[in-house]
Amino acid sequence: MAEIHDPKRKPKPGDGVVFNGYSIRIDGVRYPYKEQPLEKSPAEGIKVRPCTLEGNESTDVAFIEFEPGARGPIERFTGDREIIDYYATGDGYFLAVDPEGKIYYTELGKTEGDGGTYIRYGKDWTIMWAVAKDGQGLYIIELCTPPWDSKDCKYLDPTDLSLPAGFKEFYDRIVSLNNTS
């Protein structure tokens, strides 16, 4: 399976994942894809379309579109997937709960190069959550590949006043969702 990227090297135009409507290029290797039926949206304003890469069926791919202001869960982990990579464009936040119940987040839209953000989480993370900033959309491509690098994850402290407005609400909601699993 093709590697998504070298975590020590910043993405450059043409690197990483490129989606042109007909195929996906992963580090220079182009894969035609077959779109699967549109899945039921987990929340209003979110569309999820899973895809199969022809010739590389071991890579799980889904295109997840968040309309401006939309927020909601992307996936719950059951521990059977070792690694999850996400590649996101747009402005927003990506949150996850680790095996110990701590919540981490990555702010999207802060990278150079092709403007995307790589997000990587490991085994037994129990829930993923994304938030699109108001007035902005968020476009997420889900990929599965080793290795896991958590250096860009930040621990979410709900008492931190420097966090964006509304994070306490997201924190409480994620904790509530996590406790029902």
Backbone hydrogen bonds, N-H to C=O, Kabsch-Sander energy under -0.5 kcal/mol:
donor,donor_aa,acceptor,acceptor_aa,energy
9,R,6,D,-2.2
15,D,12,K,-2.8
18,V,25,R,-1.6
20,N,18,V,-0.5
20,N,23,S,-1.7
24,I,31,Y,-2.7
25,R,18,V,-2.2
26,I,24,I,-0.6
26,I,29,V,-2.9
27,D,16,G,-1.8
27,D,25,R,-0.6
29,V,26,I,-1.7
30,R,28,G,-0.6
31,Y,24,I,-3.1
33,Y,22,Y,-1.1
34,K,52,T,-2.4
35,E,33,Y,-0.5
36,Q,50,P,-2.7
39,E,48,V,-2.0
46,I,43,A,-1.6
47,K,65,E,-2.3
48,V,39,E,-0.6
49,R,63,F,-2.7
51,C,61,V,-2.9
52,T,34,K,-2.0
53,L,59,T,-0.6
54,E,32,P,-2.6
54,E,52,T,-0.6
56,N,53,L,-1.7
59,T,56,N,-1.9
60,D,58,S,-0.6
61,V,51,C,-1.0
62,A,142,E,-0.8
63,F,49,R,-2.5
64,I,62,A,-0.6
64,I,140,I,-3.2
65,E,47,K,-2.7
65,E,63,F,-0.5
66,F,64,I,-0.5
66,F,138,L,-3.7
67,E,45,G,-3.2
67,E,65,E,-0.6
69,G,133,K,-1.0
69,G,136,Q,-0.7
70,A,67,E,-2.6
72,G,130,A,-2.1
74,I,128,M,-1.9
75,E,128,M,-0.7
77,F,126,T,-1.2
82,E,80,D,-0.6
84,I,121,Y,-2.4
85,D,143,L,-3.6
86,Y,119,I,-3.2
87,Y,141,I,-2.8
88,A,117,T,-2.6
89,T,139,Y,-2.7
91,D,137,G,-1.1
93,Y,131,V,-2.7
94,F,106,T,-2.3
95,L,129,W,-3.9
96,A,104,Y,-2.3
97,V,127,I,-1.6
98,D,96,A,-0.5
98,D,102,K,-3.1
101,G,98,D,-2.3
104,Y,96,A,-2.8
105,Y,154,K,-2.6
106,T,94,F,-2.4
108,L,92,G,-2.8
108,L,106,T,-0.5
115,G,112,E,-1.1
117,T,88,A,-2.5
119,I,86,Y,-3.2
121,Y,84,I,-2.4
123,K,82,E,-0.8
125,W,122,G,-1.3
126,T,97,V,-1.5
127,I,97,V,-0.6
128,M,75,E,-2.4
129,W,95,L,-2.6
130,A,72,G,-2.2
131,V,93,Y,-2.8
132,A,70,A,-2.8
133,K,91,D,-1.8
136,Q,133,K,-2.4
138,L,66,F,-2.5
139,Y,89,T,-3.0
140,I,64,I,-3.2
141,I,87,Y,-3.1
142,E,62,A,-2.3
142,E,140,I,-0.5
143,L,85,D,-3.7
153,C,150,S,-1.9
154,K,105,Y,-1.6
156,L,103,I,-3.8
157,D,155,Y,-0.8
160,D,157,D,-2.3
161,L,159,T,-0.7
163,L,160,D,-1.3
167,F,164,P,-1.8
170,F,166,G,-2.0
171,Y,167,F,-3.2
172,D,168,K,-2.7
173,R,169,E,-2.2
174,I,170,F,-2.9
175,V,171,Y,-2.7
176,S,172,D,-2.2
177,L,173,R,-2.6
178,N,174,I,-3.1
179,N,175,V,-2.1
180,T,176,S,-0.7
180,T,177,L,-0.8
181,S,178,N,-0.9
